[in-house]
């Protein structure tokens, strides 16, 4: 059997995980909002028209922040269309996704819904077709308690208390030529700086995310970040990153290396931020927001021109298989490993479009395969990340060259004392024996493993078989003299919880 080893040591602290690393994204795209989270005629709908079955799954998924309302959609969006009496709201052409936008959901509906599912909105402002004035008005509408024109309008619209939205995106993917109102790095950097300054004058407590590149292979990647940050380093708190992955042809091994590519992408962004910091003699350290990431079968999309202008079209409703779920779990491992600089993550998106939750209009809602590693990582990946340096066999890929066949990280929850190891065996054919050394935690005596794997790496869940793919609980193992071995099945995502014997069930998630 293949052999691998890790040491988990309490002294090797990376950083505390920011819970916002486990956020998601709701865009007015396809059936994410309409027929996804919102469907007034659904049997489970609440008084506000939101589906109860979907809300339940969102709570289980565990997403402390939800980016909204786009994405490409926001770059031509008029937020005032989505407030006030619903029957008076205009129907608009959504130019990003060539759809009809009825505006039945806007910030007045989305912000209260976030509360019901245990999330906070991460609001994006339109810096494509609009600018400083509309952005600062939106902050005033959302965050000022009362006594000004916009805050009093919110109150008249039914929200006595401010929404108090703390996290704001200064536009979306402004480097992309496909973006409505696309700008050069210099133009965008200046606009982001002046918009951010105005927004912060309305509410000094907000945090701001400046647009980084749309993906790492953009020709302007890194130069874009450098130029933008030269203009807005003092104003922004985070730079965004977007990264989507898909299997190309039958090259599954390369796809299984997606997290290695993400690792390189994060390192490059950190390097660029630190370069601007050094050149500008800044003391503040810039952090990162991976505010769009997922597996996305983008090559199946025939382009916006192929779309008819309809309401809530079926868009990007990929059925995710076991391999996709393992890649998602692995991307989360990489994200946690970078917890010192990566504070925010948004799985794009939440429901139906590129999503872990799928719905039938008027019918069922179910968990895709990718739901499972995400929900478990969000629940148990809380605490301090500990650096682990796996000793592991390697595998060859055509995309990334030689990559480790095992990926792993560990998180120590100081409140419960539990250490959780997250590990992926990327080898599709062989199990790997993982020798774990936890001698710096003498109190840990039981290793309890939940794993996601399957004889059929292409298996997926559907309305007819919603639980075809689900995590399995494996037999508990004893930790002896601070060591134990875990056998990770071929092509598997694993979560090993190391528990002190006396810890009461429930507190440790056993
Ligand atoms: O998440 C789907 C789209 O991907 C977003 O609208 C855009 O920002 C990105 O290109």
Boltz pocket constraint, residues with backbone or C-beta under 6 A from the ligand:
constraints:
  - pocket:
      binder: B
      contacts: [[A, 27], [A, 70], [A, 71], [A, 72], [A, 73], [A, 172], [A, 173], [A, 214], [A, 242], [A, 292], [A, 348], [A, 349], [A, 354]]
      max_distance: 6.0
